[in-house]
């Protein structure tokens, strides 16, 4: 007798292909991404807080440096003003001393019978007067280190004219100068040279003449 048996075999899908595995995987990814975002946000906030703190510290340092710089500038300005005041006083005293020497030379020249000696004293007085005039301009100048050439030359010409001009000979000046200023060293040389030229003009150029003209021109060249 032949009998037939039936067997039932159930085949299940692997667990990684099941629906609950997909759901768990998706939830895991969501949690991972959320955690990464949270960590980065926290790091960003900490970094932002640190940078703000550093910025505040830098701002405080800059403000402190500015205050210190302002205080130093004030001290420097006060020091410069004090030095300018002292320097003006020095020029004023030098001018007074030179004027005194010039007056003494003038008095001595009038009391000397020797004409050659009298001329030497007069020339010395003229040179000293030039130096005194320079210190007077430095004393009254807004810029203590520079002399306005136009005014200095005009006053120098007037001083020489007062000393040498006579009623028998009238000398006119034609002065054409650029608006420039010179330091004390240049002004000393310029004043002494002009003094010698103008003085010699009175002595020799206009001798036996009733009038004369002195032309003085100074041009400022670029870069010089």
Secondary structure, 3 states (H helix, E strand, C coil): CCCCCCCCCCCCCCHHHCHHHHHHHHHHHHHHHHHHHHHHHHHHHHHHHHHHHHHHHHHHHHHHHHHHHHHHHHHHHHHHHHHHHHHHHHHHHHHHHHHHHHHHHHHHHHCCCCHHHHHHHHHHHHHHHHHHHHHHHHHHCCCCCEEEHHHHHHHHHHHHHHHHCECCEEEEEEEEECCCEEEHHHHHHHHHHHHHHHHHHHHHHCCCCCEEEEEEEECCCCCC
